[in-house]
């Protein structure tokens, strides 16, 4: 009976401790600064590359998981493992990249190139995609890209310094950044930024 | 059943500790660490107690309802986000999934045994749905494929163990204890929910955004362009 009373008090104490509201787990958990590269050849978008820099905490997790020799950098083997894992995890999510042309969704193929670096505790990964069928981006046929994670586990922000690189199509092609409240997600609480690529 | 529950508990604890010890990582970086919060563990414990008290046909109906609730919750979570976003501050607190789960599971548990099964069947699917949505939102990884199955499996394990122990300990004092716990569960759900609603932290605040390195004279794209131009990876 005495044991039962002690156990009851312990249970009551643990329940009381649960009643003290504590800070909930952060959401979003991950911050990603992004930069995009469009490769335009003869008025056609042939390749896209995306550079994602992860916040310090997620970078630490990635290093703990993939930097096997703990030298703070990714060698070829470690990079291959990270690239394979990221590609497999993000494939069902379209690599967080929603591309549209004339209202039609254009899914990205599997990445054809991958690179990862770690500098000052920040891990940056770069994925390169070679489009299966180059997209005609001539006048009136602009392409729009939105980077977003619909569960908002990761928050995206385009880097302020040179957010988009155009390779080829110099002079004829340009891009525009635009907030898209009509594409707000996560209960309408997050407004994404769209990148529109168009050429003359 | 009590013996099976205790053996499962011990085996589970050993397995979790072994995985954690072999990972060599900080506890906060462990993907399932997000489960170890009061508003996530208490409803699971309550759900186990509830299942442990159900018998026969009610139990046979409860299990598919739980699974259906979880599946629907995961697939239609954006509809839930849209509805809950209207509640001030809900978005910053995982759309109040933890407090909702506490209340949805506490309600049938606090009722007398004669009417408990009916309310349980009514509320099991929504409770399971909010627990599943909480699991998705609690993902600290970048959508690692292993996260959702392992998180759901660990939660199912906790519920089964609690249910087996509760079913094995079919004593009058347990019935009283369960109702006391249920009233606590509801109170804690309301307390957490109220605290979240009254919280000044209502904005969705990501961690600080890092600066993108501008290395290699090609804004960091040099190596990837070399691979793309070379035709290989």
Interface residues (C-beta under 8 A of the other chain):
Chain A: X15 X17 X18 X19 X21 X22 X24 X25 X26 X27 X28 X29 X30 X31 X32 X33 X34 X35 X37 X39 X47 X49 X51 X53 X54 X55 X56 X57 X58 X59 X60 X61 X64 X85 X86 X88 X89 X90 X92 X93 X111 X112 X113 X114 X115 X117 X119 X122 X124 X126 X127 X128 X130 X149 X150 X151 X152 X153 X154 X155 X157 X159 X161 X162 X165 X167 X185 X186 X187 X188 X189 X190
Chain B: X24 X25 X26 X29 X34 X37 X38 X39 X42 X77 X78 X81 X82 X83 X84 X85 X90 X91 X92 X93 X94 X95 X98 X136 X137 X138 X139 X140 X141 X142 X143 X144 X145 X181 X184 X187 X188 X191 X192 X195 X196 X204 X205 X206 X207 X208 X209 X210 X211 X212 X213 X214 X215 X218 X219 X220 X221 X223 X224 X225 X227 X228 X232 X233
